[in-house]
Amino acid sequence: MASQLSASSDFTDTLAVHAALKLAIKAKHYDKSPAVKKAALGLCKELEGEKSIYGRQLKMLKLMQKGASVAELGRKLKCSRRTLFRYLNHLEGAGVDISLDGSRYRVGKGVSRMIQA
């Protein structure tokens, strides 16, 4: 299910679902139902995983916080240049502030709050 969600959903929609799940888990809303809590934890793990487009985009954002070249991003994400540029375009379309400083891609300071939620 999570792979369908991350593949067919916009980055911002998936980010909202992911953040809501993490906050509900942290607030212990699922503690009365172990099955629901297990499902929520599993969904979070699947969303953050490298099999999910959203998970790879999150990893890309974290790498770009420090600045990363296309070669570094490709190596760490294990994907092609074309896929990297597709992810960059998708993130920019979602409103993420991405800049190119020399040969390194960087994201704005507000991104760290967004991906930490």
N, C-alpha and C positions, 0 to 999 in steps of 0.2 A: 504494500500500500504506500509506504513512504517513497519508494522509487517512482511510483506513479505521480505522487504529489509533487515531488521535486522536478520531475521531467515535464509535467504539463502545467505547472504553476509558475507564475512570475516570481522572481527573486524576492521582492518585497512581501508578497503574500506568504511565501514559505518562511521568510524571516519572522513574520508576525506569528505564525503558528508555532514555530520553534521557540520563540521568546515566551509565548504564552504557556507552552508546555513546561519549559524550564522554571518559570515563575510559580506555576501551580505545584510542581514537584518540590521546589524550595519552600513554599508555604505549607507543605504537607497536606494539600487538599486530597491527595490520593491515598493517604495512609490508612484509611478505613477499609479500603478495598485493595488487597494485595494484587489481584489480577489486573485491575485497572492501572495500578502503579507500575507493575511490571511492563504492561503494554506501553505506557507513556515513556518509561525509561528506554524501552526497546526502540520506539519511534524516534526519540531524540538521538540515540546512538546511530540509527540508520540514516537519519538526516545529516548528521555530522560526518558520516563515513565517506570514503573516497569513491564508493560506487554511486553516490548521489551527485548530481550536477551541483546542487546547492552546497553540499559538503566540500566539493572541490572549489567552488567560488568562495566559500568562507576561508578555506586554506589560502587561496590566492589573495584575499583581502589582508589576512594576517601577514603574509610574506611582503605585501606591498606597503605595510605600515613602516617597515624599515627601509624600503626601497629595494626593488628587484628588477633585474633585466629579464628580457624575454627568454634568454637561454636558461637562466636560473629558474624562472617560473615553469618552463617546459620540463626541466629535469626534475624539479620537486613534485610537480603535479603529474608527471609521466604522460604528457599529452603533446600534440603537435602545435606548431605556431598558429595554424589556422584555428584550432580549438581555443587557444589562448585569446586570440583576437575576437573570437565569437563571445567568449566569456567577458572580455573587457567591454565590448559593445553592449552586452546585456546588462552589465553592472552600471554602465553610464546611463543606459535607458531607464534604469531603476532609480536614478538620481544620485548615485555614488560619485563623489568628487575624486576623479582620477587625473593625475598630472604626470607628464613626462619630464623628468629632470635629467638632462643629458641622455643617457641610455637606460635610466632606471625609472620604473613606474612607481608612483607613490599615491597614497590615498590621503584625503583630508583628515584632520584631527577628530572630527565628529564620528568617523567610522569606528574607532575603537569602542566608543560607547554603544554603538549600534550592534556590533558583533559580540559584545560582552553580555548583553541583556539576557 
